Amino acid sequence: MSDAPSIPMSATLAADEALDRRRRAGEQVLPMAGGEIGLPVLPELRRRLAAAADANAYGPVPGSQALRASAAGYWERRGLATDPGLVVAGPGSKPLLFALLLAVGGDVVVPVPSWVSYAAQARLVGAHPVPVPIAAGQGGVPDPERLRAAVTAARAAGRDPRCVVVTLPDNPTGTVASPDTVRRLAALARELDLVIVSDEIYCDLVYDASVPAESPARHAPERTVVTTGLTKNLAVGGWRTGVARLPDSGIGRALHGRLVSVASQIWSSPPAPVQAAAAYAFGEPPEVTERVAASRRLHEIVVRAVAGRLTAAGARVAPVRATCYLYPDFGPLRDHLARAHGVHGGADLVRFLGERHGVGVLPAGAFGESGDPLRIRVATSRLYGEDDERRTAALTAPDPLGLPWIRRYLEQFDTALADLTGARVPRA
């Protein structure tokens, strides 16, 4: 056991649990740490799950034929022709990503900052994460200018980087890498013989649906694996379902065989009732597309309201194009924060906001950044209400910001920012 890697608990899940303990103790907390989407289950999706409750056999390891065909159609509508035989389903995109790292083997290039589990999963499979910073505003994709140097140096040092993980759109920054950045990444992956694992679970949450995130599978189709799920677009994280699209190439078919073998040893097959509901959802009937559109609108309205408050308080915030995340930089307020509160980095910011105001956020260090910069990740997806009645009202309200519970949350955030920065934060 002494040789096992030391892996901390997921920072997002740990923060959520800590906030929940405080809430149960009667404190007024503002949960802005985790990425749970606080919205109700679409009624028809719930009915499909219930109707399949008697499906209790294991089923095929890569998932049912219906689910794989439906997922293939989902990707084809996004311009990615997909062979259902090269689709693999799993109990969440997170286990699929872990299994993919096992199947690819070798070390893993990760963007900095990036989702908390990429580097941790690399270590769990016995690999070495190779961090490469993003370019400004290009969250989720390692800076192509630095990627070649990092991989070359890693290989010269005896490491074996074989894949690069990207997120389109990005968690934690809420930005979307440009098509040019994605094209350059794809060209470099081909040159360096890297498999691209493209986590596209937020692809349906780009605010301007006419300008979707560019998938690297368009530019390096022979070596790009795409993963997605229903956790974010349809808010069913607890159902744990995800799908992976393997490339139709020699690389892809070999990887598919290894991935299915890994899956057979870890989860046997995805849960059958959830597969039935997921097959319906990936088919995108009108009620699903309408719900996703309503969710996307709500995310945009609330996240832009919070971004405006952060900017007014003096933080730098990159223009957010997708998701429910913000990644504000309080560097411009460094002198004031140190003098007034003894706040010197992201960890201090998290303590200040949590201990004094019950506002839960995460430091940049949780996303792989070194040196404890004055940056935090703020998630707005839990501000829609504490029960399904309120959350449904938030989805349908012409002005969600006018709902009393959302207004109360925003006022709590205003108070915390005003105390932190000394700025008068407008409450519009």
MARKOLZA-70235 format. One line per field, with one value per residue (C-alpha): residue number from 1; residue in three letters; x, y, z negated. Coordinates in nm, 4 decimals, always signed. Each point is the difference from the previous one (the first is absolute). Layout:
i: [NUM	...]
aa: [ALA	...]
c1: [X	...]
c2: [Y	...]
c3: [Z	...]
END
This chain:
i: [1	2	3	4	5	6	7	8	9	10	11	12	13	14	15	16	17	18	19	20	21	22	23	24	25	26	27	28	29	30	31	32	33	34	35	36	37	38	39	40	41	42	43	44	45	46	47	48	49	50	51	52	53	54	55	56	57	58	59	60	61	62	63	64	65	66	67	68	69	70	71	72	73	74	75	76	77	78	79	80	81	82	83	84	85	86	87	88	89	90	91	92	93	94	95	96	97	98	99	100	101	102	103	104	105	106	107	108	109	110	111	112	113	114	115	116	117	118	119	120	121	122	123	124	125	126	127	128	129	130	131	132	133	134	135	136	137	138	139	140	141	142	143	144	145	146	147	148	149	150	151	152	153	154	155	156	157	158	159	160	161	162	163	164	165	166	167	168	169	170	171	172	173	174	175	176	177	178	179	180	181	182	183	184	185	186	187	188	189	190	191	192	193	194	195	196	197	198	199	200	201	202	203	204	205	206	207	208	209	210	211	212	213	214	215	216	217	218	219	220	221	222	223	224	225	226	227	228	229	230	231	232	233	234	235	236	237	238	239	240	241	242	243	244	245	246	247	248	249	250	251	252	253	254	255	256	257	258	259	260	261	262	263	264	265	266	267	268	269	270	271	272	273	274	275	276	277	278	279	280	281	282	283	284	285	286	287	288	289	290	291	292	293	294	295	296	297	298	299	300	301	302	303	304	305	306	307	308	309	310	311	312	313	314	315	316	317	318	319	320	321	322	323	324	325	326	327	328	329	330	331	332	333	334	335	336	337	338	339	340	341	342	343	344	345	346	347	348	349	350	351	352	353	354	355	356	357	358	359	360	361	362	363	364	365	366	367	368	369	370	371	372	373	374	375	376	377	378	379	380	381	382	383	384	385	386	387	388	389	390	391	392	393	394	395	396	397	398	399	400	401	402	403	404	405	406	407	408	409	410	411	412	413	414	415	416	417	418	419	420	421	422	423	424	425	426	427	428]
aa: [MET	SER	ASP	ALA	PRO	SER	ILE	PRO	MET	SER	ALA	THR	LEU	ALA	ALA	ASP	GLU	ALA	LEU	ASP	ARG	ARG	ARG	ARG	ALA	GLY	GLU	GLN	VAL	LEU	PRO	MET	ALA	GLY	GLY	GLU	ILE	GLY	LEU	PRO	VAL	LEU	PRO	GLU	LEU	ARG	ARG	ARG	LEU	ALA	ALA	ALA	ALA	ASP	ALA	ASN	ALA	TYR	GLY	PRO	VAL	PRO	GLY	SER	GLN	ALA	LEU	ARG	ALA	SER	ALA	ALA	GLY	TYR	TRP	GLU	ARG	ARG	GLY	LEU	ALA	THR	ASP	PRO	GLY	LEU	VAL	VAL	ALA	GLY	PRO	GLY	SER	LYS	PRO	LEU	LEU	PHE	ALA	LEU	LEU	LEU	ALA	VAL	GLY	GLY	ASP	VAL	VAL	VAL	PRO	VAL	PRO	SER	TRP	VAL	SER	TYR	ALA	ALA	GLN	ALA	ARG	LEU	VAL	GLY	ALA	HIS	PRO	VAL	PRO	VAL	PRO	ILE	ALA	ALA	GLY	GLN	GLY	GLY	VAL	PRO	ASP	PRO	GLU	ARG	LEU	ARG	ALA	ALA	VAL	THR	ALA	ALA	ARG	ALA	ALA	GLY	ARG	ASP	PRO	ARG	CYS	VAL	VAL	VAL	THR	LEU	PRO	ASP	ASN	PRO	THR	GLY	THR	VAL	ALA	SER	PRO	ASP	THR	VAL	ARG	ARG	LEU	ALA	ALA	LEU	ALA	ARG	GLU	LEU	ASP	LEU	VAL	ILE	VAL	SER	ASP	GLU	ILE	TYR	CYS	ASP	LEU	VAL	TYR	ASP	ALA	SER	VAL	PRO	ALA	GLU	SER	PRO	ALA	ARG	HIS	ALA	PRO	GLU	ARG	THR	VAL	VAL	THR	THR	GLY	LEU	THR	LYS	ASN	LEU	ALA	VAL	GLY	GLY	TRP	ARG	THR	GLY	VAL	ALA	ARG	LEU	PRO	ASP	SER	GLY	ILE	GLY	ARG	ALA	LEU	HIS	GLY	ARG	LEU	VAL	SER	VAL	ALA	SER	GLN	ILE	TRP	SER	SER	PRO	PRO	ALA	PRO	VAL	GLN	ALA	ALA	ALA	ALA	TYR	ALA	PHE	GLY	GLU	PRO	PRO	GLU	VAL	THR	GLU	ARG	VAL	ALA	ALA	SER	ARG	ARG	LEU	HIS	GLU	ILE	VAL	VAL	ARG	ALA	VAL	ALA	GLY	ARG	LEU	THR	ALA	ALA	GLY	ALA	ARG	VAL	ALA	PRO	VAL	ARG	ALA	THR	CYS	TYR	LEU	TYR	PRO	ASP	PHE	GLY	PRO	LEU	ARG	ASP	HIS	LEU	ALA	ARG	ALA	HIS	GLY	VAL	HIS	GLY	GLY	ALA	ASP	LEU	VAL	ARG	PHE	LEU	GLY	GLU	ARG	HIS	GLY	VAL	GLY	VAL	LEU	PRO	ALA	GLY	ALA	PHE	GLY	GLU	SER	GLY	ASP	PRO	LEU	ARG	ILE	ARG	VAL	ALA	THR	SER	ARG	LEU	TYR	GLY	GLU	ASP	ASP	GLU	ARG	ARG	THR	ALA	ALA	LEU	THR	ALA	PRO	ASP	PRO	LEU	GLY	LEU	PRO	TRP	ILE	ARG	ARG	TYR	LEU	GLU	GLN	PHE	ASP	THR	ALA	LEU	ALA	ASP	LEU	THR	GLY	ALA	ARG	VAL	PRO	ARG	ALA]
c1: [+0.0000	+0.2926	+0.0568	-0.3577	-0.0278	-0.1169	-0.3166	-0.2054	-0.3769	-0.1450	+0.0132	-0.3474	-0.1618	+0.1863	-0.1117	-0.3607	+0.0012	+0.1457	-0.2608	-0.2790	+0.1111	-0.0136	-0.3410	-0.1370	+0.1372	-0.2225	+0.2513	-0.0928	+0.2395	+0.0438	+0.1134	+0.2245	+0.2724	-0.1340	-0.1278	-0.3226	-0.2773	-0.2875	-0.2940	-0.2887	-0.0109	-0.1908	-0.3318	+0.0173	+0.3569	-0.1186	-0.2802	+0.2421	+0.2223	-0.2907	-0.1372	+0.3352	+0.0325	-0.0541	+0.3036	+0.2323	+0.2352	+0.3591	-0.0254	+0.2873	+0.3179	+0.0158	-0.3695	-0.3262	-0.0356	-0.2783	+0.2169	+0.3024	-0.2084	-0.1654	+0.3352	+0.1352	-0.2933	+0.0669	+0.3569	-0.1015	-0.2342	+0.3111	+0.1966	+0.1860	-0.0915	+0.0020	-0.0026	-0.2237	+0.2388	+0.2693	-0.2126	+0.0575	-0.2372	+0.0899	-0.1329	+0.0903	+0.2524	+0.2361	+0.0521	+0.0250	+0.2818	+0.1811	-0.0426	+0.1233	+0.3198	+0.0537	-0.0691	+0.2301	+0.2789	+0.3003	+0.0106	-0.2699	+0.0273	-0.2494	-0.0839	+0.0618	-0.2434	-0.2193	-0.2733	+0.1105	-0.0083	+0.2173	+0.3386	-0.1318	-0.1266	+0.3340	+0.1752	-0.2532	+0.0828	+0.3700	+0.0669	+0.1694	-0.2054	+0.1867	-0.1422	-0.0140	-0.1484	-0.2879	+0.0199	-0.2102	-0.3681	+0.0673	-0.1021	-0.0054	+0.2718	+0.3755	+0.1757	+0.1249	+0.3094	+0.1011	-0.1312	+0.2809	+0.2686	-0.1688	-0.0402	+0.3539	+0.1425	-0.2088	+0.1208	+0.3605	-0.0402	-0.1155	-0.3730	-0.2489	-0.2803	-0.2514	-0.3153	-0.1212	-0.3293	-0.1991	-0.3320	-0.2296	-0.1630	+0.2150	-0.0348	+0.1258	+0.0181	-0.3312	+0.1852	+0.0080	+0.3278	+0.0006	-0.0161	+0.3564	+0.1284	-0.1794	+0.1372	+0.3564	-0.0448	-0.1227	+0.2972	+0.2434	-0.1689	+0.0521	+0.3616	+0.0740	-0.2068	-0.2350	-0.3560	-0.2397	-0.2652	-0.2546	-0.2389	-0.3000	-0.2550	-0.0748	-0.0394	-0.3766	+0.0514	+0.1644	-0.2201	+0.0025	-0.1115	+0.0856	+0.3723	+0.0625	+0.3268	+0.2335	+0.0804	+0.3547	-0.1676	-0.0618	+0.3727	+0.1642	-0.2814	+0.2292	+0.1296	-0.2733	-0.2278	-0.3051	-0.1843	-0.3254	-0.2953	-0.3293	+0.1321	+0.0217	-0.2486	-0.2844	+0.1090	-0.0031	+0.3410	-0.1295	-0.1065	+0.3644	+0.0014	+0.2537	+0.1055	+0.3279	+0.0435	+0.3077	+0.1621	-0.0657	+0.3668	+0.2618	+0.0769	-0.3673	-0.0841	+0.2983	-0.0924	-0.3636	+0.1019	+0.2144	-0.2681	-0.2690	+0.2355	+0.0673	-0.3733	-0.0738	+0.2283	-0.1222	-0.3739	-0.1087	-0.2678	-0.1769	-0.3229	-0.2751	-0.2878	+0.2225	+0.1049	-0.3640	-0.0521	+0.3302	-0.0888	-0.3142	+0.1907	+0.2788	-0.2705	-0.0809	-0.3784	-0.1547	-0.0586	+0.3705	+0.1277	-0.2458	+0.1183	+0.3660	-0.0692	-0.1824	+0.2859	+0.2571	-0.1924	-0.0223	+0.3698	+0.0918	-0.2235	+0.1224	+0.3679	+0.0072	-0.1607	+0.2720	+0.2722	-0.1226	+0.0280	+0.3523	+0.1098	-0.1575	+0.1898	+0.3297	+0.0723	+0.1040	-0.2424	+0.0532	-0.3063	-0.2055	-0.1616	-0.1296	-0.0694	-0.0796	+0.3599	+0.2062	+0.3711	+0.0568	+0.3487	+0.0283	+0.3600	-0.0900	-0.1107	+0.3094	+0.1217	-0.3431	-0.0737	+0.3344	-0.0263	-0.3676	-0.0430	+0.3352	-0.1179	+0.2968	-0.1249	-0.2942	-0.0013	-0.0321	-0.2834	-0.1863	+0.0413	-0.1105	-0.3130	-0.0903	+0.0665	-0.1349	-0.2839	-0.0826	+0.0920	+0.1563	+0.2464	+0.3191	+0.3581	+0.1975	+0.2336	-0.2783	+0.0200	+0.3721	+0.1315	+0.3220	+0.1012	-0.3487	-0.1035	-0.2822	-0.2496	-0.3073	-0.2559	-0.3597	-0.2919	-0.3514	-0.1963	-0.1291	-0.1663	-0.3266	-0.1837	+0.0009	-0.2947	-0.1493	-0.2823	+0.2433	+0.2364	-0.2826	-0.1032	+0.3581	-0.0014	-0.3200	+0.0208	+0.0372	+0.2363	+0.1598	+0.2037	-0.3230	-0.0983	+0.0342	+0.2248	+0.2407	-0.0001	+0.0793	+0.2936	+0.1372	-0.0354	+0.2006	+0.2687	-0.0104	+0.0540	+0.2955	+0.1640	-0.0520	+0.1623	+0.2878	+0.0816	-0.1376	-0.1787	-0.3666	-0.1409	-0.3100	-0.2967	-0.1602]
c2: [+0.0000	+0.2362	+0.0217	+0.1078	+0.3565	+0.2612	+0.1415	+0.2665	-0.0029	+0.1901	+0.3665	+0.0695	-0.2903	+0.0770	+0.3638	-0.1021	-0.2339	+0.2674	+0.2531	-0.2524	-0.0647	+0.3729	+0.0309	-0.2859	+0.1802	+0.2952	+0.2311	+0.2094	-0.1333	+0.0909	-0.3134	+0.1199	-0.2658	-0.3109	-0.0381	-0.1814	+0.1312	+0.0832	-0.0592	-0.2510	-0.3178	+0.0332	-0.1863	-0.2164	-0.0981	-0.1077	-0.2061	-0.1775	-0.0920	-0.1325	-0.2008	-0.1773	-0.0862	-0.3723	-0.0111	-0.1703	-0.2013	+0.1074	+0.0566	+0.0661	+0.1455	+0.3027	+0.0773	-0.0889	+0.0182	+0.2585	+0.2298	-0.0272	+0.0701	+0.2974	+0.1424	-0.0469	+0.2038	+0.2704	+0.0410	-0.0209	+0.2959	+0.1876	-0.0830	-0.3059	-0.3130	-0.2823	-0.3790	-0.1305	-0.2940	+0.2440	+0.1555	-0.1145	+0.0916	+0.0033	+0.0956	+0.3656	+0.1796	+0.0162	-0.3810	-0.0041	+0.2550	-0.2067	-0.3169	+0.1820	+0.1036	-0.3646	-0.1084	+0.2580	-0.0508	+0.2258	+0.3490	+0.2628	+0.3621	+0.2174	+0.3676	+0.2402	+0.0862	-0.3047	-0.2020	-0.1339	-0.3706	-0.0139	+0.0086	-0.2100	-0.2699	-0.0027	-0.0684	-0.2679	-0.1952	+0.0283	+0.2684	+0.3372	+0.3143	+0.2390	+0.3489	+0.2537	+0.3484	+0.1273	+0.3201	+0.2934	-0.0580	-0.3480	-0.2081	-0.3761	-0.0327	+0.0059	+0.2861	-0.1569	+0.2232	-0.1698	-0.3483	-0.1132	+0.1196	-0.1694	-0.3346	+0.0135	+0.0762	-0.2735	-0.2584	+0.1136	-0.0527	-0.3576	+0.0633	-0.1465	+0.2485	-0.1715	+0.2087	+0.3522	+0.0746	+0.3064	+0.1472	+0.1737	+0.2141	+0.0417	-0.0647	+0.1988	+0.3144	-0.0074	+0.0940	-0.1789	-0.0508	+0.1545	-0.2153	+0.1090	-0.1217	-0.3318	-0.0416	+0.0645	-0.2437	-0.2668	+0.0518	-0.0269	-0.3131	-0.1631	+0.1173	-0.1206	-0.3196	+0.0879	-0.1245	+0.2871	-0.0657	+0.2784	+0.0421	+0.1725	-0.0428	+0.3748	+0.0248	+0.0593	+0.2926	+0.2438	+0.3080	+0.0854	-0.3292	+0.1296	+0.0041	-0.3398	-0.1126	-0.1495	-0.3656	-0.1187	-0.3064	+0.2235	+0.0564	-0.3171	-0.2524	-0.3027	+0.0667	+0.1881	-0.1624	+0.2081	-0.0454	+0.1474	-0.0768	+0.1310	+0.1399	+0.3616	+0.0559	-0.1910	+0.0227	-0.3720	-0.0343	-0.2553	-0.2344	-0.0459	-0.0498	+0.0906	-0.0979	-0.0015	+0.0243	-0.1874	+0.0991	-0.2109	-0.0818	-0.2546	+0.2023	+0.0205	-0.3644	-0.1179	+0.2461	-0.1121	-0.3590	+0.0990	+0.2331	-0.2687	-0.2426	+0.2539	+0.0695	-0.3712	-0.0194	+0.3169	+0.0515	-0.3017	+0.2035	+0.3334	-0.0071	-0.1207	+0.2290	+0.3062	-0.1141	-0.0058	+0.3568	+0.1108	-0.1517	+0.2126	+0.3137	-0.0326	-0.0309	+0.3669	+0.0058	+0.3497	-0.0103	-0.0741	+0.2756	+0.2447	-0.0879	+0.0325	+0.3391	+0.1215	-0.1194	+0.1693	+0.3281	-0.0183	-0.0761	+0.2953	+0.2489	-0.0940	-0.0414	+0.3373	+0.1639	-0.1446	+0.0938	+0.3583	+0.0116	-0.1399	+0.2513	+0.2881	-0.1125	+0.0278	-0.3600	-0.0975	-0.2408	-0.1509	+0.0211	-0.3093	-0.1738	-0.3193	-0.2023	+0.1302	+0.0770	+0.3115	+0.0205	+0.3500	+0.1378	+0.2288	+0.0924	+0.3673	+0.0191	-0.1693	+0.2923	+0.0737	-0.3641	-0.0485	+0.3230	-0.0221	-0.3739	-0.1778	-0.1705	-0.0938	-0.2831	-0.2058	-0.2157	+0.3141	+0.1251	-0.3273	+0.0156	+0.3633	-0.0478	-0.3278	+0.0854	+0.3545	-0.0292	-0.3672	+0.0301	-0.3219	+0.0317	-0.1812	+0.1290	-0.0077	-0.2524	-0.2601	+0.0245	-0.0603	+0.3553	+0.0420	+0.2838	+0.0573	+0.2865	+0.2366	-0.1901	-0.2027	-0.2094	+0.1134	-0.2247	+0.1436	-0.3188	-0.0448	+0.3407	-0.0957	-0.1160	-0.2676	-0.2029	-0.0981	+0.2517	+0.2905	-0.1468	-0.0438	+0.3589	+0.1094	-0.1902	+0.1649	+0.3505	+0.2877	+0.1596	-0.2649	+0.2681	+0.1452	-0.3191	+0.0622	-0.2975	+0.0742	+0.3659	-0.0987	-0.2145	+0.2827	+0.2448	-0.2349	-0.0084	+0.3801	+0.0350	-0.2372	+0.1785	+0.3431	-0.1168	-0.1624	+0.2802	+0.3142	+0.0751	+0.0865	-0.2834	+0.1028	-0.2294	+0.0388]
c3: [+0.0000	-0.0555	+0.3770	+0.0786	+0.1334	-0.2488	+0.1541	-0.1788	+0.0140	+0.2948	-0.0997	+0.1366	-0.1841	-0.3229	+0.0135	+0.0667	-0.2991	-0.2287	+0.1104	-0.0456	-0.3592	-0.0716	+0.1628	-0.2122	-0.3053	+0.0844	+0.1697	+0.3027	+0.2622	+0.3644	+0.1903	+0.2833	-0.0175	+0.1739	+0.3540	-0.0872	+0.2250	-0.2330	+0.2330	-0.0026	+0.2076	+0.3253	-0.0647	+0.3121	-0.0844	-0.3463	+0.1548	+0.2321	-0.2923	-0.2047	+0.2931	+0.0344	-0.3694	+0.0701	+0.2323	-0.2465	+0.2219	+0.0563	+0.3747	+0.2433	-0.1524	+0.2358	-0.0507	+0.1674	+0.3758	-0.0429	-0.2115	+0.2270	+0.3111	-0.1685	-0.1111	+0.3538	+0.1324	-0.2615	+0.1274	+0.3652	-0.0506	-0.1172	+0.3113	-0.1327	+0.1948	-0.2539	+0.0197	-0.2834	-0.0232	-0.1164	-0.2752	-0.3576	-0.2831	-0.3656	-0.3447	+0.0450	+0.2194	-0.2981	-0.0184	+0.3791	-0.0098	-0.2619	+0.2056	+0.3108	-0.1767	-0.0941	+0.3569	+0.1609	-0.2524	-0.0495	-0.1436	+0.0452	+0.1135	-0.1895	+0.0448	-0.2886	-0.1418	+0.0565	-0.1683	-0.3357	+0.0956	+0.3126	-0.1750	-0.2892	+0.2357	+0.1816	-0.3295	-0.0909	+0.3155	-0.0811	+0.2592	-0.0271	+0.0781	+0.2299	-0.0690	+0.2829	-0.0597	+0.2091	+0.2034	-0.1215	+0.0711	+0.1415	-0.2993	+0.0246	+0.2673	-0.0719	+0.1743	+0.3249	-0.0147	-0.3266	+0.0692	+0.2280	-0.2440	-0.2963	+0.1762	+0.1399	-0.3450	-0.1627	+0.2514	-0.0395	-0.3749	+0.0542	-0.0306	+0.2500	+0.0824	+0.2275	-0.0305	-0.0619	-0.1762	+0.1036	-0.1119	+0.2491	-0.1364	-0.3074	-0.3682	-0.1968	+0.2152	+0.1886	+0.3185	+0.3363	+0.1851	+0.3467	+0.3148	+0.0824	-0.3374	+0.0453	+0.3547	-0.1199	-0.2863	+0.2427	+0.2320	-0.2902	-0.1336	+0.3388	+0.0161	-0.3558	+0.0329	-0.2865	-0.0456	-0.0727	-0.2636	+0.0479	-0.2937	+0.1598	-0.2775	+0.0065	+0.3795	-0.0221	-0.2401	+0.2422	-0.0285	+0.3699	+0.1506	+0.3487	-0.0934	-0.1636	-0.1506	+0.2592	-0.0629	+0.0741	+0.1551	+0.3025	+0.0513	-0.1313	+0.0468	-0.0018	-0.3532	-0.1881	-0.2570	-0.0947	-0.3297	-0.1211	-0.2249	-0.1348	-0.3294	+0.1114	+0.2817	-0.1710	-0.3661	-0.0810	-0.1619	-0.2475	+0.2801	+0.1052	+0.3736	+0.2656	+0.3518	+0.1896	+0.3774	+0.1208	+0.3315	+0.3091	+0.0602	-0.0920	-0.3117	-0.0891	+0.0532	-0.2081	-0.2733	+0.0134	-0.0680	-0.2982	-0.1365	+0.0125	-0.1746	-0.2758	-0.0337	-0.0285	-0.3018	-0.1730	+0.0584	+0.2099	+0.1766	-0.0506	-0.2076	+0.2322	-0.1125	+0.0355	+0.3466	+0.1085	-0.1178	+0.1531	+0.3386	-0.0014	-0.1054	+0.2579	+0.2660	-0.0791	+0.0362	-0.0216	-0.3761	-0.0580	+0.2281	-0.1569	-0.3504	+0.0963	+0.1594	-0.3117	-0.2206	+0.2225	-0.0190	-0.3790	-0.0379	+0.2200	-0.1824	-0.3471	+0.0853	+0.1766	-0.3045	-0.2228	+0.2518	-0.0029	-0.3783	+0.0055	+0.2634	-0.1929	-0.3094	+0.1894	+0.1004	+0.3516	+0.1676	+0.3454	+0.2255	-0.0772	+0.2980	-0.1576	-0.3153	-0.3477	-0.1023	-0.0556	-0.0755	-0.1367	-0.0634	-0.3034	+0.0863	+0.0634	-0.3666	-0.1416	-0.2118	-0.1474	-0.0785	-0.1739	-0.1985	-0.0980	-0.0540	+0.0158	+0.3195	+0.2193	+0.2245	+0.1152	-0.3131	-0.2145	+0.2222	-0.0476	-0.3782	-0.0181	+0.2088	-0.1702	-0.3627	+0.0000	+0.2495	+0.0561	+0.3697	+0.1277	+0.2893	+0.1017	+0.0295	+0.3241	-0.1628	+0.0165	+0.3804	+0.0256	-0.0242	-0.1965	-0.2298	-0.1455	+0.2323	-0.0965	+0.2122	-0.0909	+0.1849	-0.0507	+0.1021	+0.0302	+0.0686	-0.3553	-0.0249	+0.1677	-0.3095	-0.2685	+0.1322	+0.3340	-0.0238	-0.0216	+0.2560	+0.2486	-0.0605	+0.0697	+0.3310	+0.1187	-0.1508	+0.2487	-0.2533	-0.2238	-0.1790	-0.1355	-0.1823	-0.3743	-0.0756	+0.2848	-0.0973	-0.3599	+0.1118	+0.2133	-0.2884	-0.2220	+0.2692	+0.0292	-0.3746	+0.0062	+0.2946	-0.1567	-0.3238	+0.1884	+0.2424	-0.1606	+0.3251	+0.0204	+0.2087	+0.1979	-0.0581	+0.3397]
END
